[in-house]
Amino acid sequence: MAAGKFDAALNVHLSRQTQGTVGVSVRLNSPLTPEEAARMRSLGMVGAETGRRVLFGTVPVSALPSLASFDKVARLSLDQKMAPKPGVAA
């Protein structure tokens, strides 16, 4: 896999889960062309659009190397729940 584009949390997750699906965010260096957006959607990134620089999706673990192979992909990160700020109502 192109683990150089994976953040630490995604690498740890993949060391434990090698099958199934995983929620990820994809940060792009530049917007996608319509063809690139279509290819991203075919890999499971259903919200891939030409005007977006950050994409979110749940994809098969097996699709991660293909996503990382895009030149425009800067970073793939594990999609994680954010903890609420202390003292702030949810």
NUKOLLUM-304938 format. One record per residue: residue number from 1; residue in three letters; chain; x, y, z of N, C-alpha, C, CB in turn. Coordinates in steps of 0.02 Angstrom, whole numbers. Glycine has a CB too. Layout:
BEGIN
<r seq="NUM" type="Ala" mol="A" n_x="X" n_y="Y" n_z="Z" ca_x="X" ca_y="Y" ca_z="Z" c_x="X" c_y="Y" c_z="Z" cb_x="X" cb_y="Y" cb_z="Z"/>
...
END
This chain:
BEGIN
<r seq="1" type="Met" mol="A" n_x="42" n_y="-60" n_z="0" ca_x="0" ca_y="0" ca_z="0" c_x="44" c_y="62" c_z="0" cb_x="-48" cb_y="0" cb_z="61"/>
<r seq="2" type="Ala" mol="A" n_x="17" n_y="117" n_z="-23" ca_x="52" ca_y="181" ca_z="-23" c_x="45" c_y="214" c_z="45" cb_x="25" cb_y="228" cb_z="-79"/>
<r seq="3" type="Ala" mol="A" n_x="73" n_y="181" n_z="96" ca_x="63" ca_y="202" ca_z="165" c_x="92" c_y="271" c_z="179" cb_x="93" cb_y="152" cb_z="212"/>
<r seq="4" type="Gly" mol="A" n_x="134" n_y="297" n_z="136" ca_x="162" ca_y="364" ca_z="147" c_x="110" c_y="418" c_z="146" cb_x="213" cb_y="378" cb_z="94"/>
<r seq="5" type="Lys" mol="A" n_x="53" n_y="406" n_z="116" ca_x="-1" ca_y="456" ca_z="115" c_x="-52" c_y="444" c_z="171" cb_x="-37" cb_y="454" cb_z="47"/>
<r seq="6" type="Phe" mol="A" n_x="-43" n_y="391" n_z="209" ca_x="-90" ca_y="375" ca_z="263" c_x="-67" c_y="409" c_z="328" cb_x="-95" cb_y="298" cb_z="273"/>
<r seq="7" type="Asp" mol="A" n_x="-115" n_y="437" n_z="366" ca_x="-96" ca_y="465" ca_z="430" c_x="-84" c_y="408" c_z="480" cb_x="-152" cb_y="514" cb_z="457"/>
<r seq="8" type="Ala" mol="A" n_x="-56" n_y="426" n_z="538" ca_x="-38" ca_y="376" ca_z="588" c_x="-98" c_y="335" c_z="611" cb_x="-5" cb_y="409" cb_z="648"/>
<r seq="9" type="Ala" mol="A" n_x="-154" n_y="369" n_z="623" ca_x="-214" ca_y="333" ca_z="647" c_x="-239" c_y="282" c_z="595" cb_x="-270" cb_y="384" cb_z="662"/>
<r seq="10" type="Leu" mol="A" n_x="-235" n_y="300" n_z="531" ca_x="-256" ca_y="253" ca_z="479" c_x="-208" c_y="194" c_z="476" cb_x="-260" cb_y="288" cb_z="411"/>
<r seq="11" type="Asn" mol="A" n_x="-143" n_y="206" n_z="481" ca_x="-94" ca_y="151" ca_z="482" c_x="-107" c_y="104" c_z="539" cb_x="-23" cb_y="179" cb_z="486"/>
<r seq="12" type="Val" mol="A" n_x="-120" n_y="130" n_z="599" ca_x="-134" ca_y="87" ca_z="657" c_x="-197" c_y="47" c_z="645" cb_x="-140" cb_y="130" cb_z="722"/>
<r seq="13" type="His" mol="A" n_x="-249" n_y="80" n_z="620" ca_x="-313" ca_y="46" ca_z="606" c_x="-302" c_y="-11" c_z="557" cb_x="-365" cb_y="96" cb_z="579"/>
<r seq="14" type="Leu" mol="A" n_x="-263" n_y="1" n_z="505" ca_x="-252" ca_y="-50" ca_z="453" c_x="-208" c_y="-107" c_z="479" cb_x="-220" cb_y="-19" cb_z="392"/>
<r seq="15" type="Ser" mol="A" n_x="-169" n_y="-95" n_z="530" ca_x="-130" ca_y="-150" ca_z="559" c_x="-175" c_y="-199" c_z="596" cb_x="-76" cb_y="-123" cb_z="606"/>
<r seq="16" type="Arg" mol="A" n_x="-235" n_y="-175" n_z="614" ca_x="-283" ca_y="-217" ca_z="650" c_x="-339" c_y="-243" c_z="606" cb_x="-313" cb_y="-178" cb_z="708"/>
<r seq="17" type="Gln" mol="A" n_x="-357" n_y="-205" n_z="555" ca_x="-412" ca_y="-224" ca_z="510" c_x="-387" c_y="-224" c_z="439" cb_x="-473" cb_y="-175" cb_z="517"/>
<r seq="18" type="Thr" mol="A" n_x="-384" n_y="-283" n_z="408" ca_x="-358" ca_y="-288" ca_z="340" c_x="-413" c_y="-303" c_z="289" cb_x="-305" cb_y="-342" cb_z="337"/>
<r seq="19" type="Gln" mol="A" n_x="-475" n_y="-309" n_z="312" ca_x="-531" ca_y="-322" ca_z="268" c_x="-589" c_y="-276" c_z="287" cb_x="-553" cb_y="-396" cb_z="271"/>
<r seq="20" type="Gly" mol="A" n_x="-642" n_y="-279" n_z="247" ca_x="-701" ca_y="-239" ca_z="262" c_x="-695" c_y="-168" c_z="236" cb_x="-714" cb_y="-238" cb_z="336"/>
<r seq="21" type="Thr" mol="A" n_x="-729" n_y="-122" n_z="270" ca_x="-729" ca_y="-52" ca_z="250" c_x="-701" c_y="-9" c_z="305" cb_x="-800" cb_y="-30" cb_z="231"/>
<r seq="22" type="Val" mol="A" n_x="-681" n_y="52" n_z="285" ca_x="-654" ca_y="99" ca_z="333" c_x="-676" c_y="169" c_z="313" cb_x="-576" cb_y="94" cb_z="336"/>
<r seq="23" type="Gly" mol="A" n_x="-693" n_y="210" n_z="362" ca_x="-711" ca_y="280" ca_z="350" c_x="-648" c_y="321" c_z="344" cb_x="-757" cb_y="307" cb_z="406"/>
<r seq="24" type="Val" mol="A" n_x="-642" n_y="359" n_z="290" ca_x="-582" ca_y="400" ca_z="279" c_x="-600" c_y="470" c_z="257" cb_x="-537" cb_y="367" cb_z="227"/>
<r seq="25" type="Ser" mol="A" n_x="-553" n_y="515" n_z="267" ca_x="-556" ca_y="581" ca_z="235" c_x="-496" c_y="584" c_z="189" cb_x="-556" cb_y="640" cb_z="288"/>
<r seq="26" type="Val" mol="A" n_x="-506" n_y="616" n_z="132" ca_x="-454" ca_y="622" ca_z="81" c_x="-442" c_y="696" c_z="70" cb_x="-474" cb_y="586" cb_z="15"/>
<r seq="27" type="Arg" mol="A" n_x="-381" n_y="718" n_z="82" ca_x="-362" ca_y="788" ca_z="69" c_x="-326" c_y="791" c_z="3" cb_x="-318" cb_y="817" cb_z="127"/>
<r seq="28" type="Leu" mol="A" n_x="-348" n_y="839" n_z="-39" ca_x="-321" ca_y="845" ca_z="-107" c_x="-275" c_y="905" c_z="-113" cb_x="-378" cb_y="850" cb_z="-157"/>
<r seq="29" type="Asn" mol="A" n_x="-225" n_y="899" n_z="-157" ca_x="-180" ca_y="955" ca_z="-172" c_x="-215" c_y="1007" c_z="-216" cb_x="-117" cb_y="930" cb_z="-206"/>
<r seq="30" type="Ser" mol="A" n_x="-260" n_y="984" n_z="-258" ca_x="-297" ca_y="1028" ca_z="-303" c_x="-363" c_y="994" c_z="-321" cb_x="-255" cb_y="1044" cb_z="-368"/>
<r seq="31" type="Pro" mol="A" n_x="-411" n_y="1033" n_z="-347" ca_x="-476" ca_y="1003" ca_z="-364" c_x="-469" c_y="948" c_z="-416" cb_x="-523" cb_y="1058" cb_z="-388"/>
<r seq="32" type="Leu" mol="A" n_x="-516" n_y="903" n_z="-415" ca_x="-518" ca_y="847" ca_z="-462" c_x="-548" c_y="869" c_z="-529" cb_x="-558" cb_y="789" cb_z="-433"/>
<r seq="33" type="Thr" mol="A" n_x="-526" n_y="836" n_z="-582" ca_x="-560" ca_y="843" ca_z="-646" c_x="-624" c_y="801" c_z="-644" cb_x="-513" cb_y="821" cb_z="-707"/>
<r seq="34" type="Pro" mol="A" n_x="-670" n_y="811" n_z="-690" ca_x="-730" ca_y="769" ca_z="-690" c_x="-714" c_y="694" c_z="-696" cb_x="-776" cb_y="789" cb_z="-747"/>
<r seq="35" type="Glu" mol="A" n_x="-663" n_y="678" n_z="-735" ca_x="-643" ca_y="608" ca_z="-743" c_x="-614" c_y="579" c_z="-677" cb_x="-591" cb_y="601" cb_z="-799"/>
<r seq="36" type="Glu" mol="A" n_x="-573" n_y="619" n_z="-643" ca_x="-545" ca_y="597" ca_z="-579" c_x="-600" c_y="589" c_z="-527" cb_x="-492" cb_y="647" cb_z="-555"/>
<r seq="37" type="Ala" mol="A" n_x="-647" n_y="635" n_z="-526" ca_x="-703" ca_y="630" ca_z="-478" c_x="-743" c_y="566" c_z="-491" cb_x="-749" cb_y="692" cb_z="-484"/>
<r seq="38" type="Ala" mol="A" n_x="-754" n_y="550" n_z="-554" ca_x="-791" ca_y="489" ca_z="-571" c_x="-752" c_y="427" c_z="-549" cb_x="-804" cb_y="485" cb_z="-647"/>
<r seq="39" type="Arg" mol="A" n_x="-686" n_y="428" n_z="-558" ca_x="-645" ca_y="372" ca_z="-536" c_x="-647" c_y="365" c_z="-459" cb_x="-572" cb_y="380" cb_z="-560"/>
<r seq="40" type="Met" mol="A" n_x="-644" n_y="422" n_z="-424" ca_x="-648" ca_y="420" ca_z="-351" c_x="-715" c_y="391" c_z="-329" cb_x="-640" cb_y="492" cb_z="-322"/>
<r seq="41" type="Arg" mol="A" n_x="-769" n_y="412" n_z="-362" ca_x="-835" ca_y="385" ca_z="-345" c_x="-837" c_y="309" c_z="-357" cb_x="-890" cb_y="420" cb_z="-386"/>
<r seq="42" type="Ser" mol="A" n_x="-805" n_y="286" n_z="-410" ca_x="-805" ca_y="214" ca_z="-425" c_x="-767" c_y="174" c_z="-372" cb_x="-774" cb_y="201" cb_z="-494"/>
<r seq="43" type="Leu" mol="A" n_x="-723" n_y="208" n_z="-335" ca_x="-685" ca_y="175" ca_z="-281" c_x="-721" c_y="180" c_z="-213" cb_x="-616" cb_y="205" cb_z="-275"/>
<r seq="44" type="Gly" mol="A" n_x="-779" n_y="214" n_z="-212" ca_x="-818" ca_y="218" ca_z="-151" c_x="-823" c_y="287" c_z="-120" cb_x="-790" cb_y="173" cb_z="-101"/>
<r seq="45" type="Met" mol="A" n_x="-789" n_y="336" n_z="-148" ca_x="-793" ca_y="405" ca_z="-121" c_x="-854" c_y="439" c_z="-153" cb_x="-727" cb_y="445" cb_z="-136"/>
<r seq="46" type="Val" mol="A" n_x="-914" n_y="422" n_z="-128" ca_x="-976" ca_y="443" ca_z="-160" c_x="-984" c_y="519" c_z="-165" cb_x="-1034" cb_y="414" cb_z="-123"/>
<r seq="47" type="Gly" mol="A" n_x="-953" n_y="557" n_z="-121" ca_x="-959" ca_y="629" ca_z="-122" c_x="-907" c_y="665" c_z="-163" cb_x="-958" cb_y="656" cb_z="-53"/>
<r seq="48" type="Ala" mol="A" n_x="-868" n_y="628" n_z="-203" ca_x="-814" ca_y="659" ca_z="-242" c_x="-843" c_y="706" c_z="-295" cb_x="-770" cb_y="606" cb_z="-275"/>
<r seq="49" type="Glu" mol="A" n_x="-824" n_y="769" n_z="-291" ca_x="-846" ca_y="820" ca_z="-338" c_x="-786" c_y="861" c_z="-360" cb_x="-901" cb_y="866" cb_z="-307"/>
<r seq="50" type="Thr" mol="A" n_x="-793" n_y="897" n_z="-415" ca_x="-737" ca_y="934" ca_z="-443" c_x="-718" c_y="995" c_z="-401" cb_x="-753" cb_y="956" cb_z="-512"/>
<r seq="51" type="Gly" mol="A" n_x="-763" n_y="1024" n_z="-363" ca_x="-747" ca_y="1085" ca_z="-326" c_x="-723" c_y="1074" c_z="-255" cb_x="-806" cb_y="1127" cb_z="-324"/>
<r seq="52" type="Arg" mol="A" n_x="-720" n_y="1013" n_z="-233" ca_x="-703" ca_y="999" ca_z="-162" c_x="-629" c_y="983" c_z="-154" cb_x="-746" cb_y="942" cb_z="-135"/>
<r seq="53" type="Arg" mol="A" n_x="-600" n_y="1003" n_z="-97" ca_x="-530" ca_y="988" ca_z="-82" c_x="-523" c_y="936" c_z="-26" cb_x="-494" cb_y="1052" cb_z="-62"/>
<r seq="54" type="Val" mol="A" n_x="-578" n_y="922" n_z="10" ca_x="-579" ca_y="870" ca_z="61" c_x="-640" c_y="827" c_z="48" cb_x="-580" cb_y="900" cb_z="134"/>
<r seq="55" type="Leu" mol="A" n_x="-629" n_y="761" n_z="45" ca_x="-682" ca_y="714" ca_z="31" c_x="-689" c_y="666" c_z="90" cb_x="-668" cb_y="674" cb_z="-35"/>
<r seq="56" type="Phe" mol="A" n_x="-750" n_y="641" n_z="101" ca_x="-762" ca_y="593" ca_z="154" c_x="-799" c_y="534" c_z="125" cb_x="-803" cb_y="626" cb_z="212"/>
<r seq="57" type="Gly" mol="A" n_x="-784" n_y="475" n_z="150" ca_x="-819" ca_y="416" ca_z="126" c_x="-800" c_y="354" c_z="165" cb_x="-806" cb_y="406" cb_z="53"/>
<r seq="58" type="Thr" mol="A" n_x="-839" n_y="302" n_z="155" ca_x="-825" ca_y="236" ca_z="182" c_x="-809" c_y="192" c_z="123" cb_x="-886" cb_y="208" cb_z="224"/>
<r seq="59" type="Val" mol="A" n_x="-748" n_y="167" n_z="123" ca_x="-723" ca_y="130" ca_z="65" c_x="-696" c_y="62" c_z="87" cb_x="-668" cb_y="170" cb_z="28"/>
<r seq="60" type="Pro" mol="A" n_x="-693" n_y="15" n_z="39" ca_x="-662" ca_y="-49" ca_z="55" c_x="-587" c_y="-38" c_z="69" cb_x="-671" cb_y="-100" cb_z="-3"/>
<r seq="61" type="Val" mol="A" n_x="-561" n_y="-75" n_z="117" ca_x="-489" ca_y="-71" ca_z="132" c_x="-449" c_y="-83" c_z="69" cb_x="-470" cb_y="-121" cb_z="188"/>
<r seq="62" type="Ser" mol="A" n_x="-473" n_y="-128" n_z="27" ca_x="-437" ca_y="-144" ca_z="-35" c_x="-433" c_y="-86" c_z="-84" cb_x="-470" cb_y="-203" cb_z="-69"/>
<r seq="63" type="Ala" mol="A" n_x="-475" n_y="-34" n_z="-76" ca_x="-475" ca_y="24" ca_z="-121" c_x="-424" c_y="77" c_z="-100" cb_x="-544" cb_y="55" cb_z="-124"/>
<r seq="64" type="Leu" mol="A" n_x="-397" n_y="72" n_z="-40" ca_x="-352" ca_y="124" ca_z="-15" c_x="-289" c_y="133" c_z="-58" cb_x="-331" cb_y="107" cb_z="56"/>
<r seq="65" type="Pro" mol="A" n_x="-256" n_y="79" n_z="-81" ca_x="-198" ca_y="90" ca_z="-125" c_x="-216" c_y="128" c_z="-189" cb_x="-166" cb_y="24" cb_z="-142"/>
<r seq="66" type="Ser" mol="A" n_x="-274" n_y="114" n_z="-217" ca_x="-295" ca_y="149" ca_z="-278" c_x="-308" c_y="223" c_z="-263" cb_x="-358" cb_y="117" cb_z="-307"/>
<r seq="67" type="Leu" mol="A" n_x="-340" n_y="238" n_z="-206" ca_x="-351" ca_y="308" ca_z="-187" c_x="-284" c_y="343" c_z="-177" cb_x="-394" cb_y="312" cb_z="-123"/>
<r seq="68" type="Ala" mol="A" n_x="-238" n_y="310" n_z="-144" ca_x="-172" ca_y="341" ca_z="-130" c_x="-132" c_y="352" c_z="-194" cb_x="-133" cb_y="297" cb_z="-82"/>
<r seq="69" type="Ser" mol="A" n_x="-148" n_y="314" n_z="-247" ca_x="-109" ca_y="321" ca_z="-309" c_x="-126" c_y="384" c_z="-348" cb_x="-121" cb_y="261" cb_z="-352"/>
<r seq="70" type="Phe" mol="A" n_x="-180" n_y="418" n_z="-332" ca_x="-197" ca_y="481" ca_z="-365" c_x="-143" c_y="532" c_z="-349" cb_x="-268" cb_y="507" cb_z="-342"/>
<r seq="71" type="Asp" mol="A" n_x="-117" n_y="566" n_z="-400" ca_x="-67" ca_y="618" ca_z="-389" c_x="-94" c_y="674" c_z="-346" cb_x="-43" cb_y="646" cb_z="-456"/>
<r seq="72" type="Lys" mol="A" n_x="-158" n_y="690" n_z="-352" ca_x="-187" ca_y="746" ca_z="-316" c_x="-202" c_y="731" c_z="-243" cb_x="-250" cb_y="768" cb_z="-350"/>
<r seq="73" type="Val" mol="A" n_x="-198" n_y="668" n_z="-223" ca_x="-211" ca_y="650" ca_z="-153" c_x="-149" c_y="668" c_z="-112" cb_x="-229" cb_y="575" cb_z="-146"/>
<r seq="74" type="Ala" mol="A" n_x="-159" n_y="712" n_z="-63" ca_x="-105" ca_y="731" ca_z="-18" c_x="-103" c_y="687" c_z="43" cb_x="-112" cb_y="805" cb_z="3"/>
<r seq="75" type="Arg" mol="A" n_x="-162" n_y="670" n_z="70" ca_x="-164" ca_y="633" ca_z="133" c_x="-230" c_y="595" c_z="140" cb_x="-155" cb_y="680" cb_z="192"/>
<r seq="76" type="Leu" mol="A" n_x="-226" n_y="533" n_z="163" ca_x="-284" ca_y="493" ca_z="181" c_x="-283" c_y="486" c_z="257" cb_x="-283" cb_y="422" cb_z="145"/>
<r seq="77" type="Ser" mol="A" n_x="-339" n_y="502" n_z="288" ca_x="-344" ca_y="501" ca_z="361" c_x="-402" c_y="458" c_z="383" cb_x="-351" cb_y="572" cb_z="389"/>
<r seq="78" type="Leu" mol="A" n_x="-394" n_y="426" n_z="441" ca_x="-448" ca_y="388" ca_z="470" c_x="-502" c_y="436" c_z="493" cb_x="-423" cb_y="345" cb_z="530"/>
<r seq="79" type="Asp" mol="A" n_x="-564" n_y="423" n_z="474" ca_x="-621" ca_y="464" ca_z="495" c_x="-636" c_y="446" c_z="568" cb_x="-684" cb_y="452" cb_z="449"/>
<r seq="80" type="Gln" mol="A" n_x="-628" n_y="495" n_z="612" ca_x="-637" ca_y="483" ca_z="683" c_x="-689" c_y="530" c_z="712" cb_x="-571" cb_y="492" cb_z="720"/>
<r seq="81" type="Lys" mol="A" n_x="-723" n_y="506" n_z="763" ca_x="-771" ca_y="548" ca_z="799" c_x="-731" c_y="598" c_z="841" cb_x="-818" cb_y="505" cb_z="845"/>
<r seq="82" type="Met" mol="A" n_x="-753" n_y="660" n_z="839" ca_x="-721" ca_y="712" ca_z="878" c_x="-751" c_y="713" c_z="948" cb_x="-728" cb_y="781" cb_z="844"/>
<r seq="83" type="Ala" mol="A" n_x="-708" n_y="719" n_z="998" ca_x="-732" ca_y="724" ca_z="1067" c_x="-758" c_y="795" c_z="1078" cb_x="-675" cb_y="707" cb_z="1118"/>
<r seq="84" type="Pro" mol="A" n_x="-812" n_y="803" n_z="1115" ca_x="-837" ca_y="870" ca_z="1128" c_x="-788" c_y="909" c_z="1172" cb_x="-907" cb_y="867" cb_z="1162"/>
<r seq="85" type="Lys" mol="A" n_x="-789" n_y="975" n_z="1162" ca_x="-747" ca_y="1018" ca_z="1203" c_x="-774" c_y="1017" c_z="1274" cb_x="-745" cb_y="1091" cb_z="1175"/>
<r seq="86" type="Pro" mol="A" n_x="-730" n_y="1014" n_z="1324" ca_x="-754" ca_y="1016" ca_z="1393" c_x="-792" c_y="1080" c_z="1406" cb_x="-695" cb_y="1009" cb_z="1443"/>
<r seq="87" type="Gly" mol="A" n_x="-849" n_y="1074" n_z="1438" ca_x="-889" ca_y="1132" ca_z="1456" c_x="-935" c_y="1158" c_z="1401" cb_x="-845" cb_y="1186" cb_z="1477"/>
<r seq="88" type="Val" mol="A" n_x="-934" n_y="1126" n_z="1342" ca_x="-977" ca_y="1147" ca_z="1287" c_x="-1032" c_y="1095" c_z="1278" cb_x="-936" cb_y="1156" cb_z="1220"/>
<r seq="89" type="Ala" mol="A" n_x="-1094" n_y="1117" n_z="1277" ca_x="-1150" ca_y="1071" ca_z="1269" c_x="-1150" c_y="1042" c_z="1199" cb_x="-1217" cb_y="1107" cb_z="1283"/>
<r seq="90" type="Ala" mol="A" n_x="-1167" n_y="979" n_z="1194" ca_x="-1166" ca_y="945" ca_z="1129" c_x="-1225" c_y="963" c_z="1087" cb_x="-1165" cb_y="871" cb_z="1138"/>
END
